């Protein structure tokens, strides 16, 4: 199944292409190497699947930059003014 080895999430080819764009965005925004970006995505979406119409709508409703920040910062409010929050620890503890 596409995406299982790379990101650990069952997904359509279209979803995997989008998730790759998120990983690229994480590398650009935060200077992450591809392995760390993939690992953060794998951890963030553990147990998810992007195979149904509803799941794909949930994935595509946000920009790749928005997802990259959500995955990198976790639930911290990165959109607020001021200094950026601390990223989620990696590897996850």
Residue pairs with C-beta under 8 A, 6 or more apart in sequence:
1 10
1 11
2 11
2 12
2 13
2 16
3 9
3 10
3 11
3 15
3 16
3 19
3 50
4 10
6 16
6 20
6 38
7 16
7 19
7 23
7 38
7 41
7 42
7 45
8 42
8 45
8 46
9 19
9 41
9 42
9 45
9 46
9 48
9 49
9 50
10 49
10 50
10 51
11 19
11 49
11 50
11 51
12 50
12 51
12 56
14 56
15 50
15 51
15 55
15 56
15 59
18 59
18 60
18 64
19 41
19 50
19 59
21 64
22 37
22 41
22 64
22 67
22 68
22 71
23 34
23 37
23 38
23 41
24 37
24 64
25 64
25 65
25 67
25 68
26 32
26 37
26 40
26 41
26 68
26 71
26 72
27 33
27 34
27 37
29 65
29 68
29 69
29 72
30 68
30 72
30 87
32 40
32 72
36 90
39 90
39 91
40 71
40 72
40 88
40 90
41 71
43 91
43 92
44 70
44 71
48 55
49 55
50 56
50 59
62 70
69 78
69 79
70 78
71 88
72 78
72 87
72 88
73 84
73 85
73 86
73 87
73 88
74 87
74 88
76 85
76 86
77 85
78 84
78 85
